[in-house]
Amino acid sequence: MRLTRLTVSACAVAGFFLAGLAVGEGQAPAPGTQKPAAPATQPPPLLHAGNLIMMPDEHIKVNNNRVFGSANQTGFYITRNIFRNNNTSRPHYHTMDRWVTVIKGTWWGGTGKVFRPKEMKPMPAGSVMYHPAYFIHYDGNQDGGETIVQIMGYGPVTTVQVEEDEKGNPVNRGGEGAGYATSPPPK
């Protein structure tokens, strides 16, 4: 039996028509023929502990807490950090983007390689700060109270110290702990 273009085209059209009928059975009725939804008797439930997936305690740490993932490994991570007593970082950048949400207190931030704490800007609870990769900044607690921030990003990430004095001489680079490097940002 020889198939012609007309026969193949007719079969294809018939197949699409039949598929449309089968799919059409699951579609909503035409506008104007649908019954209005019944009014809700009560609002939807709020998110509460019964709806949350809780992680074992060993995954949640307090004070510079790892909530999810790890900044040292490939993938998404979340940390919660507590800063007290005027504890601020010095000028640095991160090799990956990061998002900082102020949970409690006031977070202070400044930009540039020269550390100028008097020029730091306050960010109250609820503020979100975006640090694009290689953005030079410094931040922390500057009012003596308690500040809690949540930091999110993708790892692995390295923090690189880049502080300079007013004359452009390196200051306090490296030596502040694991994860700090001394290389300049890429040009």
N, C-alpha and C positions, 0 to 999 in steps of 0.2 A: 504494500500500500504506500502510495506516494503522498507526502504531506505538502501542501502548498502553503504559501505565505498567508493566504486568506484563512485556511483551516487553522493554522497555528495562532493567528491573531484572534480568531473567533473563540478558540479554546482559552486563550489568555484572558479575554474580556469576560467570558463566562466564569472563570476561576475567580477573578477579582470581584465580580458581582456576588458570587456565592460567599466569598470571604467577608464581604461587606455585610451581608445578611447575618452571618454568624456573629460578627463583632457587634452589629447593631442591636442584637438582643440584649446586650449589657449596657446600652446607652440610656441616658436619662430621657424622660419624655420631652416632647417639644415644649417650648415656653408657653405658659398659659394653661397647660394641661396638668401641671404638677401641683399637688396639694401643698399648702404652706407648712413649714415645719412647726411642730408643736412647741409652744413656749417652754423654755427650760424652767424646771421647778426650783433648781438650785444651781449656783455657779459651779463650774468645773473644780475639782479638788485642787488645792494648792500643793506644790511640791513639798513633801515632808520626808522625814527619815525613812518611812516605809517605802518610798519610791526610789530611794538612792541605792546605788551599788556601793557598798562599803568595802574598802580595801583593808586587808589585814594590818594590824598596828605596825608591823615592821616596815611598811611602805610609807608611813606618815611619821615624820619626826618634828620636833618642836625647836624653835630658834634656828634660823637658817634651815628651814624644813624642806625636805623633798616631799612634795605632795604626789607627783606623778612623773615617771620617767627620770632621766638624768641629763644634766647639761653636758656631761662628759661622754655621752653615748649618742649614737645616731637616733634621731627621732624627737618627738615633741616632749617637752618637759614643763613642769610647773613647780615653783618653789614659793614658800611663804617665809619672809624674813622679818625679824624684829630688830629694830634699831632704837637705841636709847642713848641718853647722855651725850648729845652733840657728836655722834659717830657718823662721819661722812667719808666717802671715798675720795681719792685724789684723781686728777685727770687721767682718763683711760678710754679705751673703746673695746667693743666686743666684735668678734669676727663673724657673728650672725645677728640677724634682727632680733630684738627683744621688746616685749610689751610689759610695762610696769603699771599695776593698778594699786592705788593707795587705798588700803582697807581701813586703817585707823590712824588718826593723828595727821600731821603735816609732813610731806616729803618735800625736800628742797633740792633744786637742781641748778647747775650752771654749765656753761660750755666753754671750750677752749683749753689750751695746754697750760695756761697759767692759772693756778688755783686762786680764786677770788671769792672767799666765802661771803663777803658782804654784798656781792652781786647775785647771789643765788636767789631764785624765784620760788615762792611757796606754792605747793600743790596740796589742797586739802583732801580729806577723805572723799573718795568717789572719782578723783582725777585719774586719767589714764595718760601715760607718757610712752611714746614710741621712740625707741633707739634703733635707727637703721644701722646696719653693719658698718663699722668703721667711723661712726659718729663720735667725736671726742666730747666727753662730758664728765661731770662728777656730780654726786648726789648723796643724800642721806638725811639724817636727823640733825636739825640745827637749833631746835628750841628747847632741848633738854627733856622733853616728854618722851612718850613711847610712840613709835611709828611702826606700823605693820604694812608691808607691801607684798603683793603677789607678782612674781616675775614669770613670764611665759616666753617660750621661744623654741627653736629647733637646735638640737645638738648634733655633733659636738661643737661647743663654742669655747673660745679662748678669750680671756680678758687681758688686754695689753696696756701696761702703764706707759703714759707718754708725757708726764708732767715736765714742764720747763719753768725756769725762773724768768723774771722780766727781761733778762738779756738773751734768752733763748738757750741757756745751758740746761742739760738734763738734770732732773731732780727726782730722787726717790723712785727710780725705775727698777722694776723687778724686786725680788726679795720679800714680797708681801704675802707669799704663800703659793700653793700649787695653782697652776692655771695662769700665772702672770708671765708674760714674755717681755722681751725688750725690743722687738722689731717694730719699725715704723709702719703706719698704714700704707697700703699699696697706693701708688700714684695713678 
